């Protein structure tokens, strides 16, 4: 027997509220690795007036590590970074191909300031960012994951812990954010049981 429209609406609101709660809870309580990815025509890193890396078409990835991140966060972001479809296919359809399909290059730059917050005096605070020694180890593991799943010669890096001049030509512009929290939200919401109204539709 189908439920009345009023009961169906009520139960749908409960499900929607539950999903919103999960989103908000993850936003404020869950650690997450964060990457700002830019589709580029070219990008480079210079340290002490010496160029240490340069790429042609591909992606520039600014990589931020939260102090509670684990290897699961690394794995999620590495997979998403290599699979994100930022380019058109051979027929000109946009958002159809990822970096591996295009054979393009990637430049990763460690970026602890992605976890900066502002104090009441508007001064940056980086207490949420992973500390230097652990961050270096985790960042190198992240690079290894990318190289294991793609051509190692096409994964480039800046210079961890150094003052870097990062140059790029953003193609589009196209800029997106990858957050390992997305994977946790997806797992939680997909495991929620269907309401009776959903089963009857």
C-alpha positions as a Markdown table, in Angstrom:
| # | Residue | x | y | z |
|---|---|---|---|---|
| 1 | Unk | 0.0 | 0.0 | 0.0 |
| 2 | Unk | 1.4 | 3.4 | -1.0 |
| 3 | Unk | 1.9 | 5.9 | 1.8 |
| 4 | Unk | -0.1 | 9.2 | 1.7 |
| 5 | Unk | 1.8 | 12.2 | 0.2 |
| 6 | Unk | 2.0 | 13.8 | 3.6 |
| 7 | Unk | 3.7 | 10.9 | 5.3 |
| 8 | Unk | 6.0 | 10.4 | 2.3 |
| 9 | Unk | 7.0 | 14.1 | 2.5 |
| 10 | Unk | 7.6 | 13.8 | 6.2 |
| 11 | Unk | 9.9 | 10.8 | 5.9 |
| 12 | Unk | 11.8 | 12.3 | 3.0 |
| 13 | Unk | 12.4 | 15.4 | 5.2 |
| 14 | Unk | 13.8 | 13.1 | 7.9 |
| 15 | Unk | 16.2 | 11.5 | 5.5 |
| 16 | Unk | 17.2 | 14.9 | 4.1 |
| 17 | Unk | 17.8 | 16.2 | 7.6 |
| 18 | Unk | 19.9 | 13.2 | 8.5 |
| 19 | Unk | 22.1 | 13.7 | 5.4 |
| 20 | Unk | 22.5 | 17.4 | 6.2 |
| 21 | Unk | 23.5 | 16.5 | 9.8 |
| 22 | Unk | 26.2 | 14.1 | 8.5 |
| 23 | Unk | 27.5 | 16.8 | 6.2 |
| 24 | Unk | 27.7 | 19.4 | 9.0 |
| 25 | Unk | 29.2 | 16.9 | 11.5 |
| 26 | Unk | 31.9 | 16.0 | 9.1 |
| 27 | Unk | 32.6 | 19.6 | 8.3 |
| 28 | Unk | 33.4 | 20.5 | 11.9 |
| 29 | Unk | 34.6 | 17.3 | 13.5 |
| 30 | Unk | 36.3 | 15.1 | 10.9 |
| 31 | Unk | 39.9 | 15.5 | 9.8 |
| 32 | Unk | 40.4 | 15.7 | 6.1 |
| 33 | Unk | 43.2 | 16.0 | 3.6 |
| 34 | Unk | 42.6 | 18.9 | 1.3 |
| 35 | Unk | 43.8 | 19.6 | -2.3 |
| 36 | Unk | 43.3 | 22.6 | -4.4 |
| 37 | Unk | 43.6 | 21.5 | -8.0 |
| 38 | Unk | 44.0 | 23.7 | -11.0 |
| 39 | Unk | 43.9 | 22.8 | -14.6 |
| 40 | Unk | 46.9 | 24.4 | -16.2 |
| 41 | Unk | 48.5 | 25.0 | -19.6 |
| 42 | Unk | 51.9 | 25.2 | -17.7 |
| 43 | Unk | 53.2 | 25.5 | -14.2 |
| 44 | Unk | 56.5 | 25.7 | -12.4 |
| 45 | Unk | 58.2 | 26.0 | -9.0 |
| 46 | Unk | 61.3 | 28.1 | -8.4 |
| 47 | Unk | 63.3 | 28.1 | -5.2 |
| 48 | Unk | 66.1 | 30.6 | -4.5 |
| 49 | Unk | 65.8 | 31.8 | -8.1 |
| 50 | Unk | 66.4 | 28.3 | -9.4 |
| 51 | Unk | 63.6 | 26.3 | -11.2 |
| 52 | Unk | 63.1 | 23.0 | -9.5 |
| 53 | Unk | 60.1 | 21.7 | -11.5 |
| 54 | Unk | 58.1 | 22.6 | -14.6 |
| 55 | Unk | 55.2 | 21.0 | -16.5 |
| 56 | Unk | 53.2 | 21.7 | -19.6 |
| 57 | Unk | 49.5 | 20.9 | -19.8 |
| 58 | Unk | 48.1 | 19.1 | -16.8 |
| 59 | Unk | 47.3 | 19.9 | -13.2 |
| 60 | Unk | 48.8 | 21.9 | -10.4 |
| 61 | Unk | 47.9 | 20.4 | -7.0 |
| 62 | Unk | 48.3 | 22.3 | -3.8 |
| 63 | Unk | 48.4 | 19.6 | -1.0 |
| 64 | Unk | 47.3 | 20.3 | 2.5 |
| 65 | Unk | 47.6 | 17.8 | 5.4 |
| 66 | Unk | 45.4 | 17.9 | 8.5 |
| 67 | Unk | 47.1 | 16.9 | 11.7 |
| 68 | Unk | 44.8 | 13.8 | 12.0 |
| 69 | Unk | 45.1 | 12.5 | 8.4 |
| 70 | Unk | 45.9 | 8.9 | 7.9 |
| 71 | Unk | 47.0 | 6.8 | 4.9 |
| 72 | Unk | 43.3 | 6.3 | 4.0 |
| 73 | Unk | 43.1 | 10.1 | 3.4 |
| 74 | Unk | 46.2 | 9.9 | 1.2 |
| 75 | Unk | 44.7 | 7.0 | -0.8 |
| 76 | Unk | 41.4 | 8.7 | -1.4 |
| 77 | Unk | 42.9 | 11.9 | -2.6 |
| 78 | Unk | 45.5 | 10.2 | -4.8 |
| 79 | Unk | 42.8 | 8.2 | -6.5 |
| 80 | Unk | 40.5 | 11.2 | -6.9 |
| 81 | Unk | 43.3 | 13.4 | -8.2 |
| 82 | Unk | 44.1 | 11.0 | -11.0 |
| 83 | Unk | 40.5 | 10.3 | -11.9 |
| 84 | Unk | 39.0 | 13.8 | -11.9 |
| 85 | Unk | 37.8 | 14.5 | -15.4 |
| 86 | Unk | 38.8 | 18.1 | -16.3 |
| 87 | Unk | 39.3 | 17.7 | -20.1 |
| 88 | Unk | 37.2 | 17.2 | -23.1 |
| 89 | Unk | 37.3 | 14.0 | -25.1 |
| 90 | Unk | 38.2 | 13.5 | -28.8 |
| 91 | Unk | 34.7 | 14.5 | -29.8 |
| 92 | Unk | 34.9 | 17.8 | -28.0 |
| 93 | Unk | 32.5 | 16.8 | -25.1 |
| 94 | Unk | 33.7 | 18.6 | -21.9 |
| 95 | Unk | 34.6 | 17.0 | -18.6 |
| 96 | Unk | 35.1 | 13.6 | -20.1 |
| 97 | Unk | 38.8 | 12.7 | -19.6 |
| 98 | Unk | 41.2 | 12.6 | -16.7 |
| 99 | Unk | 44.9 | 13.3 | -16.7 |
| 100 | Unk | 46.0 | 9.7 | -17.4 |
| 101 | Unk | 43.8 | 9.5 | -20.5 |
| 102 | Unk | 45.3 | 12.7 | -21.8 |
| 103 | Unk | 48.9 | 11.7 | -20.9 |
| 104 | Unk | 49.4 | 15.0 | -19.2 |
| 105 | Unk | 51.7 | 16.0 | -16.3 |
| 106 | Unk | 51.1 | 16.8 | -12.6 |
| 107 | Unk | 52.9 | 19.2 | -10.3 |
| 108 | Unk | 52.3 | 18.8 | -6.6 |
| 109 | Unk | 53.2 | 21.5 | -4.1 |
| 110 | Unk | 53.0 | 21.0 | -0.3 |
| 111 | Unk | 50.7 | 23.7 | 1.2 |
| 112 | Unk | 50.2 | 23.7 | 4.9 |
| 113 | Unk | 48.5 | 27.1 | 4.8 |
| 114 | Unk | 45.4 | 25.4 | 3.4 |
| 115 | Unk | 44.6 | 24.6 | 7.0 |
| 116 | Unk | 45.2 | 28.2 | 8.2 |
| 117 | Unk | 42.6 | 29.8 | 10.4 |
| 118 | Unk | 42.3 | 33.5 | 11.4 |
| 119 | Unk | 42.5 | 34.7 | 15.0 |
| 120 | Unk | 40.4 | 37.5 | 16.4 |
| 121 | Unk | 43.3 | 39.8 | 15.4 |
| 122 | Unk | 43.2 | 38.4 | 11.9 |
| 123 | Unk | 46.5 | 36.6 | 12.3 |
| 124 | Unk | 46.9 | 33.2 | 10.6 |
| 125 | Unk | 47.1 | 30.2 | 12.8 |
| 126 | Unk | 48.2 | 26.8 | 11.5 |
| 127 | Unk | 47.5 | 24.5 | 14.4 |
| 128 | Unk | 45.2 | 22.3 | 12.3 |
| 129 | Unk | 48.0 | 21.5 | 9.9 |
| 130 | Unk | 50.2 | 18.4 | 10.3 |
| 131 | Unk | 53.6 | 19.1 | 11.9 |
| 132 | Unk | 56.7 | 19.3 | 9.7 |
| 133 | Unk | 58.3 | 15.9 | 10.3 |
| 134 | Unk | 55.2 | 13.8 | 10.0 |
| 135 | Unk | 53.9 | 15.9 | 7.2 |
| 136 | Unk | 57.0 | 15.4 | 5.1 |
| 137 | Unk | 56.7 | 11.6 | 5.5 |
| 138 | Unk | 53.0 | 11.6 | 4.7 |
| 139 | Unk | 53.5 | 13.9 | 1.7 |
| 140 | Unk | 56.2 | 11.6 | 0.3 |
| 141 | Unk | 53.9 | 8.6 | 0.7 |
| 142 | Unk | 51.3 | 10.6 | -1.2 |
| 143 | Unk | 53.7 | 11.2 | -4.1 |
| 144 | Unk | 54.6 | 7.5 | -4.1 |
| 145 | Unk | 50.9 | 6.6 | -4.4 |
| 146 | Unk | 50.5 | 8.9 | -7.4 |
| 147 | Unk | 53.6 | 7.5 | -9.1 |
| 148 | Unk | 52.5 | 3.9 | -8.4 |
| 149 | Unk | 49.2 | 4.6 | -10.2 |
| 150 | Unk | 50.6 | 6.7 | -13.1 |
| 151 | Unk | 53.8 | 7.2 | -15.0 |
| 152 | Unk | 56.4 | 8.3 | -12.4 |
| 153 | Unk | 58.1 | 10.6 | -14.9 |
| 154 | Unk | 54.9 | 12.7 | -15.1 |
| 155 | Unk | 54.5 | 13.4 | -11.4 |
| 156 | Unk | 56.5 | 16.4 | -10.4 |
| 157 | Unk | 57.1 | 18.1 | -7.0 |
| 158 | Unk | 58.1 | 21.4 | -5.5 |
| 159 | Unk | 60.5 | 21.5 | -2.5 |
| 160 | Unk | 59.0 | 20.6 | 0.8 |
| 161 | Unk | 59.3 | 23.1 | 3.6 |
| 162 | Unk | 60.9 | 25.8 | 1.4 |
| 163 | Unk | 59.7 | 29.2 | 0.3 |
| 164 | Unk | 58.6 | 28.6 | -3.3 |
| 165 | Unk | 57.6 | 30.8 | -6.2 |
| 166 | Unk | 54.8 | 29.0 | -7.9 |
| 167 | Unk | 54.0 | 30.1 | -11.4 |
| 168 | Unk | 51.1 | 28.9 | -13.6 |
| 169 | Unk | 48.8 | 29.6 | -16.5 |
| 170 | Unk | 45.4 | 28.4 | -15.3 |
| 171 | Unk | 43.5 | 26.9 | -18.2 |
| 172 | Unk | 39.9 | 28.1 | -18.2 |
| 173 | Unk | 40.3 | 29.1 | -15.4 |
| 174 | Unk | 39.4 | 25.7 | -13.8 |
| 175 | Unk | 40.0 | 25.4 | -10.0 |
| 176 | Unk | 38.5 | 22.7 | -7.8 |
| 177 | Unk | 38.9 | 21.4 | -4.2 |
| 178 | Unk | 39.3 | 17.7 | -3.3 |
| 179 | Unk | 38.6 | 16.8 | 0.3 |
| 180 | Unk | 39.1 | 13.3 | 1.8 |
| 181 | Unk | 36.0 | 14.1 | 3.9 |
| 182 | Unk | 33.9 | 13.5 | 0.7 |
| 183 | Unk | 34.7 | 9.8 | 0.8 |
| 184 | Unk | 33.5 | 9.5 | 4.4 |
| 185 | Unk | 30.3 | 11.3 | 3.7 |
| 186 | Unk | 29.6 | 9.2 | 0.6 |
| 187 | Unk | 30.2 | 6.0 | 2.7 |
| 188 | Unk | 27.9 | 7.1 | 5.4 |
| 189 | Unk | 25.0 | 8.4 | 3.3 |
| 190 | Unk | 25.1 | 5.4 | 0.9 |
| 191 | Unk | 24.8 | 3.0 | 3.9 |
| 192 | Unk | 21.6 | 4.7 | 5.2 |
| 193 | Unk | 18.5 | 2.5 | 4.9 |
| 194 | Unk | 15.8 | 3.5 | 2.5 |
| 195 | Unk | 12.6 | 4.9 | 3.9 |
| 196 | Unk | 9.3 | 3.1 | 3.3 |
| 197 | Unk | 8.3 | 5.8 | 0.8 |
| 198 | Unk | 11.5 | 5.3 | -1.2 |
| 199 | Unk | 10.8 | 1.5 | -1.3 |
| 200 | Unk | 7.3 | 2.1 | -2.7 |
| 201 | Unk | 8.4 | 4.4 | -5.5 |
